[in-house]
Amino acid sequence: MLSPQNPGQFKLGLIGRMEYAPYFLTVNSIVCYARSQDILCQGRGSAANSAVCYVLGITAIDPARNSLLFERFVSEERGEPPDIDVDFEHARREQVIQWVYEHYGRDRAALTAVVIRYRAKGALRDVGKVMGLPEDLIRTLSGQIHGWGRKLDDDALHDSGIDLSDRRVRLTLDLVRCLIGVPRHLSQHPGGFVLTHDRLDELVPIEPASMEARQIIEWDKDDIDVLKFMKVDILALGMLTCMKTGLDLLAEHKDQHFTLQSIPAEDPRTYAMIRKADTIGVFQIESRAQMSMLPRLKPRVFYDLVIEVAIVRPGPIQGDMVHPYLRRREGLEREDYPTPELEAVLSKTLGIPLFQEQAMQVAMICAGFTAAEADQLRRAMATFKNTGTVSQFQKRLIEGMRANGYPEEFAERIYQQLEGFGSYGFPESHAASFAILAYSSSWMKCTHPDVFLASLLNSQPMGFYAPAQLVRDAREHGVEIWPVCVNASRWDSTLEGPERPDGMFAVRLGMSLVKGLANDDAARIVAARSSRPFTSVDDLWRRAGVKAAALTHLAEADAFRPSLGLARREALWAIKALRDEPLPLFAAAEVTREAEEPDVLLQPMRDGAEVVRDYNRLGLTLRDHPLTFLREDLRAQDIVTCRDALNAKDGKRLTVAVAGLVLVRQRPGSAEGVVFMTLEDETANMNVIIWPDLFDANRRVMLGGQMLAVKGMLQKEGEVVHLVAKEITDLSGLLADVGNRSSADTTASIDSGSERLVVRSRNFH
């Protein structure tokens, strides 16, 4: 029996009075089903503030040990059901969704809808068609809209050669501006499930979803919240798929058995890797902003990671919390606590409120807010971007703090910091849940980089980096990568032996990387070779029963070379020689040797052409980097390698020019128009900062360039290096020459079989 003094009694009593117990048990049943099927899952968000969720195993964070605020999760005054978000492996979430339908009944379960509203590109496509604009003009107009933007810039449109005086074009653009933000259609919520005791179709309108075996309610989550329906968020998370795959590979190949909870905690080697920002592929701390913060924050224990996850967010940045926190962490600024009560709330973040729970506690302790009022403040912070309602609490907060003896200057500073949460501050419980995965994935990358790479490749698409960068990073960590092979590769990437003395295996690239190849065709190939390996293209075709088109995809990906010794052109020639006839009835039977055609001497492809085909068919290469073939051209333009720039002495005042493939473009809303870009050459990556004026002057190049040269000033802060751009040049045209070059001779020569290298960046906002 819990004593009255124990807060657990109050929390359980509240759950009982509000009749929320069935909700907790429903979520628990879903989690129990997933775990019975060996599906990795973990609760996140404000649910991690609940001891009940922790005891049931829904969440992995102990709120008592971490002093998390229960009122952030549920309060009696709020009068609405709590919200529990649970992440599942993204590869197996559909299995969980279908179980919910079957277990609770399709007449009592449905996903909520999302109202899809017009953005600039979508509005332009629809209006352009209605106005009868030519398709090429619509594409040109659409191409001038920033990938993460919602606005139409007349200057950018004019610079692209579009005649803005044309009446139809002008009317089209005016209509597009009117449509931005207007509802277009309903879609399905990523995972918000509504479950009811009675028939759902007697309460709300339902329609079949576009995805098979799903149905949705024709109302969005805000409507559901107002009606106080029970909603469970069944969400997908790629890193859970990655970690589950990695844990299975560890058990299978290295006889090491771990769960997320049993992974060794506070591993010094792992934290040393994190402090160096060696975090490509790691959950939550692999972005440019996070990698810039890591060497400054220098995480050494788990709670440092909780702060790291939360601090690189628009809320703390715009609330001017980041630099004061770092200065205090480095001992350059004194912590300031006017009262012991405030110190109890803020001491773990050195006096700076970084989390929503702290904002609520500050309002309760310093300004006399009730738990319900503090929760209203939290909600106002969450909706500030759209409504600005947090300002209505300004007078109440400041006067309350002054009445309790706090200086007005301190009260104003606290309000400004809390107002910053309007641009998305994290709840501490959410940051802690994500920090578990950040640490776990860091540990796997540090201790088992071979396993980590295979798991990442098998969990794509996810994260900031494409497979090419993941493979390159793994090779720099000593992982041996073996190419796609018709006699060795499975659909997924796998580990192959023998195990090296350092405990690592080679990673065999899977056939899933081959563009255009279907999973069914790969499965037929794997099944057919189970008895014996293929000896020729003809042997594979006859025994596997796949069409020549599938073989062509494999040949273009160079998958016949590793075991059959056939270069790309040789394999393609052999495929063309296959007779266009039905496969034999007994395809797996021994095939009589037919008269062989005379050998044809095929000209070998140039090294550069091989690299281009690798990128265009696999998205990566195990050969030389494309810029290797262009280095002499770049050197002639006084362009140095990224590695030389990073290692330059006195880099704080040094002006350099580098060039590289554009990997990532990012324009955060909190950066006031600043664009961050990552370039890659054959030696390293370079993070580039582009100020708004320079971006506007080079908009077309910035948005469309695949290979850019950037001249600017190196900016070094400790171990963090950036290049602040002053000039930007589009060198994408040079990529057309890569296929005509070889490693031995980097001068261009025409290869009739060459094609242009296509590089696709990942763009974020």
N, C-alpha and C positions, 0 to 999 in steps of 0.2 A: 504494500500500500504506500503510495507516494504521500509525503507529508505536505500540509498546506504551504509550507515555506518553499517547497520544491517547485520551480517554475514548470516542471514537467506536468504537474497536476493541472496548472492553469491551461497549458496547451492542449492536453487531452480533453479537459472539460470544454474548452472552446470548440474543438472538433466535434464533440458529442452534441453540444447545444446547437451547433449549426448544421448538424446531420451530414457531416462531410465524410464519415467513416466509409460509406459505400464507394465514394470516389477514390480514396486511398487504396481500398481493396481491389477496385477495378484496375487501376494502374498496376498494382502489384501482380494481378493475374496475368497481365500482358507481359510484364517483365519476367515472371516465372516461366511463361510459355517460351519466350525467347531463349532463356537460359537452358530450358529443357532441350532445346534444339541446337544448343551450342552456338547461339548467336550473341555476339558481344553487344552489350548495351550499357548505357550510363545516363543517369539523370543530370540535368543541368539547370541553369537559371536560378530563380528564387526558390525552387524546390529544395535546393541544397541548404537553405536556411532551416529546414524542418528536421527535427530529430526523428519524427515518425518515418519520414522518407528514408532517413539513414538506417534506422533499425530494420525497416522492411527490405533494405538492399536496393532501393530505387536509386539512391544517390550514393556517392562514395566519400563525401566530405562530412566529418563529424562536426556539427554546428556548435556543440558545447566546447570542444577543444579549440575551435577557431573563433569563438565569441561572435557568432553570426546572429543577426537580428531576426527573430521569428516574425515580427510585424511586417517585415518586407515581403513575407510569403503570404500571410493571411491575417486579417484583423476583423473583429466582430463588427466594427463600425462600417467597414467597406461593404458588407452585405452581399458579397458575390463569391462564387466558388473559387478556390485556389487554382492556380495554373501550374501544372506539372509538365515539363518538357523532358522527353526521353529520347536520346540519340541511339540509333541502331546502325549496324553495319549497312552501308548504302547498297551493297550487293545483295543483301537478303531482307531488306525492309519490306519488300512486297509480300514476302512469305508471312510476315507479322501482320500486315494489313489484311491479307486474305483470311488469316486466322480470326481476326477481330470480327470480320463479316460473318464467318461461319459460326463462331462461338456465340455472338450476341444476336445474330440474325440480321439479314439485310433490311428487314423492315424496321430495325431499331438502331441502325448504324449508318452513318454517312459522313463524308468529308465536307468541311465547310468550303465555301467559294472564296475567290479573290477577285475583286473588281480590277480588271486590267484597264489602265488609262492610257490615252495617247501620249506618246513621246514624239519628239520631232521627226525621227526617221519613219516611224510607223504612220504618222499623220501625213508625211510627205508622199509616201508610197500610195496611200489610199486617195488622197486629194489629187495627186498627179494623174492617177488613172482616170478619175472622174472628169478632170479637166482636159483629158485627151493629150497630155504631154507625151512626147516620144519616150520610149523606155530608156534610151541612152541619156536623155536629159534628166530623167528622174534619178538615174544612177549617179550622174554628175552632181546633182543637187544633194543627194543623200550622202555622197562621199565627202562633202564639205562640213557635215555635222560631226562634231567630236563624238567619239565612241561612247564617252561617259557624259555627254552634255545633253541638254534639253533645249538649247537655244539655236536660233538661226541668226548668223552674223552676216549682215549685208556686205561688209568689207571682204570677208572670206569668200562669199559667193561671187563678188565682183572680180576678185583676184583670180578666180578659176575660169574667167572668161564668159560668165553667164550674163546675158543681156537683161539687166533688171528693169529696163524700160519697157520690155515686152509686156503687154497687158495681161496675157494669160499667166505668165510667170509671176507677175506682181500679185495678181488675184490669188494664185495658188499659195504663195508665201503668206499672204494675209490670212487666208483660211486656215493654213497650218498653224499659225500662231494662235488663232482662236480655238483650235481643237486641242492644243497641248493641255493635258490634265483632265480632259473630258473622258468619261467612261466609254470604252469600246466594246468589251465583251467580258463574260465571266470565265474564270479559269478555276482550277482547283488549288486549294491551300496546300503548301508543301507537306502537311501532315496533321492538320487539325481535325480530329475525329469527334463527332458528336454522338453520344450514346444515350438512349432514353429507355425508360421503363415501359412506356406504351408505344404504340405504333408511331413511327416518325412521320409518316405521310399524312397523319391526321393533325399534325402540328405545324409542319413547314412544307414548302414546295420542294420537290426532289426531281432531279433529272439525271440521266445516265452521263457519266463522265466520258471524255474522249478516250481515256485509257480503258482497256478492256477490263471487265469484272469490277468496275468501280462505279459509285454513284455519289453525287454531290448535292448539298443543300444550296438552293439558289440565294442564299444570304451569306454575307461575309462574317468574319470573326467578331467585328464590332457589334453587328446585329445579335449574334449569339450571346455576347457578353451582356448586352442589355436585357435579353430574355432570361439570363442566368441558367442557360443550359449547361450541362456537364460536358466539358471539352477536354480531350486528351491529345497532346501533341506527340505524334509518332514521327520523329524526324530522322533524316538520313545523314550520316557523317562518314565521309570517305576515310578519315584517319582511323576510325574503328575497324573498317575493313582491312586497312593496312596493318594495324596492330594484330588483329586476329590471324591474318595470313602469316605475319612474322612469327608469332608465338607458335603456330602450327609447324612452320619450317624449322624453328629451333628444336622442337620436340622430335621431329622426324629425322633431321640430319645430324643434330649435335647432342641428342638425348638430354637436352636441357628443358625442364618443364617449369614454365612460369605462367602466372596470370597477371593482369594489370596491377592487382593488389600486392603480388609477391615479388615484383621486380625490385631489385635491391635499391633501397632508398638512399638519398644523399651521397651518391657515388662521386668521389672527388674528380675522377677522370671525366665524367660526364659534365660536371659543372665547369671544368677547365675548358672543355670544348665549347660550351655555351658562351663563356666569357670572351672567347676569341671570335664570336659570331660565326662559327663554323656550323651553320644551322640550315643549310639548303635541304629542303624536304621535310624539316621538322614542323610539327603542328604549331601554328599560331606565332612562332617567332622566326619565320623565314623571310618575312617581307623586308624591303629595303629599310623602312623606318625601324622595325624591330632590330634588324642587324646593326643599325647605327646606334641604337640605345644599349644593346647588350654590353659592349666594352666599357660603357660609361656607368651603367648600373651595377655591373659585375656580380651577377647572381652567384650565391654560394650555398643557399639553403632553399627549401621548397617555397617558403613564403616570399622570397625574392622573386621567384617565378610568377607567383600570384600577382605581385605588383607589376612585374614586367608585362604580363598579359594585359593588365588594365590601364597602364599609364600611357601606352601608345594608342590612345583613342582621342577622338575630337574633343570629348568633354574635358579631360584633364589638361589637354593642350590649350584650348581656348579659355579655360578657367585659370590659366597661368599657374599651374600646379607642378609642371614637370621640372622646370629649372630650380625652383626653390627646394623641391624634394632632392634633386641630385646634389645641390650645394650642401644641404644638410647631411646627406649620406657621406659626402666627402669631407665633412667637418669644416666647411667653409662658411657655414651660416648656423647660428644658434637656434635650437628649437625653442618655441615660444608657447607656453601654456598658462593662460591667465588664471586658471583654476585647476585643482586636482581632478575634478569631475571631467573636464575637457581633456586632460592628459590621459585619463583612462580610456577615452574613446579614440584619441588620435595618436597616441604614442607609437603604435605599431607601424604607422606611416609617417613618423617623424614630425607630427604636427600638421600635416597637409591632408585634408580630406580628399581621398582618391576614389572612394566607393559610395554608392547610393546609400548603403546602410549607415555609413558614417554621417552623411548629410542628414539623414533622418534623426540619428542620435544627437547630433549637434543641435538641431532644432528643438528636440525634446528637452535636452539638458540645459541649453543656454537661453532659449527663448520661451520655454514653458509650453511648447506644443504638446498636445496629446498624441498618442500613437496614431489615431485616426487623422489628425491634422498633419502629422509628419508624413503619413502615407499620401495624403493629398498633395503635399509639397513634392514628394517623389514623383507622383503622376504628372504634376505640372512640369517638372524638369524633363520628363520623358517626352512630353508633347510640346515643349517650348518652341521647337523648330517650326511647328505648324501653327501654333496658337499664341505663343508668347505669354501664356497664363502664369508663368512663374513670377512675373513682375507684381502680381496682386498680393504676393506674400512678402514683398520687400519691406513695407512699412511694419507689418506685424512682426517679422523676424527681427529687424533692427531695433524696434522699440522694445520688444521682449528681451533682447540681449542687454540693452542699456538698463532696463529695469532690474535685471539680475546682476548689474555691476560691471558689465563688460564695456570697455572703451568703444566710442562710436567708430573710430578708425578701424579697430579690430572687427567690429560688427559689419562694417561696409566691406572689408576684405573677405570675410566669410561669405557674405551674400554674393559677391562677384564670383567667388570660386564655385559656389553652389549653382549659380546661373550657368556656369560653363557646362554643367551636366546636361543642360538642354541640348547640347550637341552630342549626346550619347555617351554617358558615363556608364561603366560596368557595375552591376551588383557584385559584391565581393564573392558571394557564393558561386556566381557564374564564372568569375575569373579563376577561382580555386578549382572548379570542375575542369575547366580547360587546361589549367596548369598541370593537372595529373597527366593528361595526354601529351602536353608539351614536354614534360620530364620523361615520360615513358618512351616517346619516340626519340628523344635525344639520347637516352640510354641505349636504345637499340642501334641507332646510327653510330654511336661511339664504340660500343662493344662488339657489334655484329654488323658491320657495314654491308657485307654481302647479303645477309638476310634482309636488311632494311631496303636495299635497292630492289631486290626481287619483289618485295611486298609493295613498294611504291609503284613499280611498273604495273603490277597486277591490280592496282586500285585506281588507275587513271580513268577519267580526268579528275584531278584535284590539285590544290595548292597553287603556288605562284610559278612553278617552273615546269617546263615541258620535259619529256623523257630525255631529250638530248642533253640538257643541263644536269639532270639527275645522274645519267650515265657518266658524264664527264667528271662530276664531283666524286662519284664512287671510285672511279679509276685513280683519282688523286688521293684517295684513301686506301689504295692498294688492292682494290677489288679487280679481279680478272674477269673480263667480259667476253663471252663467246657469241658468235653471230647466230642469226636464225639459220636453222639447218633442217632440211626435209627429213633427215634420219634421226634427229635428236630433239628438236624443239617440240614442245607441246603448245597448247593454246596460250597458257600462262608462261611467264618467265620462271625458270626453275634453277635450283642449285645442282651443280654437277661436281663430282669428285675427280680425283681423290682429294681428301681434306689436306690442306697444306699444314706445315709445322706451326704456322701462326693461327691455326684453327679456322681458316676461311676456305670456302668453296668458290669455284667459278660460278658466275651467273650466266646461264644460257638464255638468250633473248627468246621470247615466245612469239608464236605466229600471230598473236593478237596485234602486234605492231605492224604487220604487213597490211598496207592500205588496200582495201577492196576485197580481201580474203574473208570468206564467211566462216563462222565458227563450225558449222556443219561440215564444210570441206576439210577443215583442219582435223576434226574428229575422225573423219573417214581415213585420213592419212595416218594418224596415230594408230588407229585400230588395225589398218592393213599391214603396218610394219612390225606389229607385235610379235609375229612369228620369225621374221628375218628382215634385215634392212633392205631397202631398195637398192638396185644395182644400176638403174638407168632411168631416164625420164619416161621411156616407154613402159618400163616395169612398174613405176609408180602409177602411171595413168591406168594401166590395165588392172592392177590389184586394188587400188583405192577407189576407182570408179568415179573420179572427179573430172569435171569438164576441163577442156584446154584453157579456158579463161582463168580458172583458179591456178593452174600451173603457170600461166603467164605472170600472174601477180607474184608468185613465189620466185620465178626466174628474175623478174625485174628487181626484186628485193635481194637478189644474190644468194638465195637459199639453197641452190644446188652446188655451190662451190665447196663448202666445208667438207662434205662426205663423198661427193661424186666427182669433185675436181672440175666441174663445168663452170666456166666464167659466164657472165650474164648473156653475152651474145651467143655463146655455144648452147646454153640451155634454151634460149629463145628459138634458135635454129632447130634444135631437136624437137621442140614443141610444134613448130610449124610442119615438121616432117610426119607428125602423127596423122594416120589416115582418118578421115572423117567418116567413121563407120561405127555402128553400135558395138559396145563392149562385148567380148565373148561371154557365153552363158556361164562358163566356169572361169571367172576372171582371175581367181586366186590360183588356178592350176598352173603348173609349169608351162611356160610359153616356149614353143619351139623357136629356135633361132632362125630368123628370117635373113634373107640376103641383105647385107648392109649396103647402104648407099656409100659412094666414095667420100672420103673425108674432104671437107671444105675448109680451107685456111681462112679463118676469120681474123680481121685486124683487131688487136687488143685495144680496149678503151683506154683513153688517157686517165691518169690518176685523178685529175680534176673531174672528169666526167663520171668516174666511179663515185666520187664524193657527192656530186649533184644527185645522181640516181639514189644514193643512200638516203639523203635528206628527203627527196621527193617521194620515195616509196616507203620509208621507215620512220621518217621524222628525226633521224639521228645518223651518225656515222661512227664507225670504229677506226676509220682511217684518219688522215690529216684533217685539221680544221680548214674550212673554206678560205679563211684569211691567210693561211700559209701560202697559198698560191698567188696572193695579191700583195705580199709583204714588200717586194721590191718596188711596186708602184707606190705603195704608201710611204715607203722610206724616201722616195724621190720627192714626196710632198711634205717632208719633215714631220711625218706622223710617226710617233713612237708606239711601242706596244703598251698595253694596259699594265703589264707587269713592271716595265721600266718606269712608268708614271707612278705607280703605287710605291715603288722602292726609291723614288727620287729623294735626294737629300734636300733639306730646307724646303720641303714641299709646301710650306704655308704661303710662300710668295711666288711660287714657280708657275709660269704660264707654259702649258703644253698642249699638244694636239694629239688626240687618239681617235681611233676608228673601230667600229665593231658592228656585229649584227645586233639589231634591236630585240632584246629578249622581253622586256617588261616596260610598259608605260603606265604611269599612275598619276592621277590628278585628284588628290583627296579634297573633299569639300572644306576641310579645316585649313588647307594650305593657301587659301586666298589666291587661287589661280596658278600657283607654282606647280610645275610638272616635274616628276621624278622619273628618270629613265635609267635602265640598266643596259649597257653595251657589253658584248662578248667578242674578244678576239682569240687567237690561238694560244694566248698565254694566261689570261685572267679575265675577270669581269670588272667593269668600272661603273660606279654609280654617278649619275649626272644630275645636276640641278639646273632647271631651265626657268628663268624668271618670266612672268606673264608677258612683258613687252617683247621679249625675244621669241616666245612661243607664238604670239600673234603675228609677228613679222615672218615667221617660218611655218605657218600653220599647215600648209600642204605637205611640206617635207616632214614635219613632225608626225602627221597623221598617217602618211603613206610610205615613208621611207623604210626600207628593210635593212639598209646598211648606211650608217651616218658617220660623218667625221665631226668631232666636236673639239673646238679650241677654247680653252678657258683657263681659269686659275685653280690650282689644286688647293683644297681646303682640308687641313688635317687637324683633328681634335683627338689627341691620344692615338689610339689605333684605328680610328675611323677616318677614312679618306673619301672625299667627294671631289668631283670636278664641277666647278661653277661655270656654266657655259657662257661664252661671249660670242662665238660664231658657230653656226651649224651648216654643214654641207651635205647634200644628198649624194652618196656614192653608190646607190643601189645599182646603177648602170654597170659597175664593175662586176657584179655577180654574174652577168651574162658571159663573162670571159672565163669564169672558173672551170667550166666544162671543157675548155679548149687548152688547158694547161696540164703540165705534169710536174711532179716534185723536182725532177732533175732539171727541167727547163721551164722556167716560169714565164717565158714570153708566150704571147698568144699565138695560136695557130688553129685553123678551122678544122673541127672534127664534125663530119657530116652527121654523127649520131648524138651531138651535144644537145643539151636542153638547159633552160635557165633554172638556176637555183631559186627555190621558193622558200622564204623564211617567214613564219607567222609569229608575231609577238603575242603576249598575253597582256591585255589591257584591263586596268582596274580603276575604280574611283573611290 
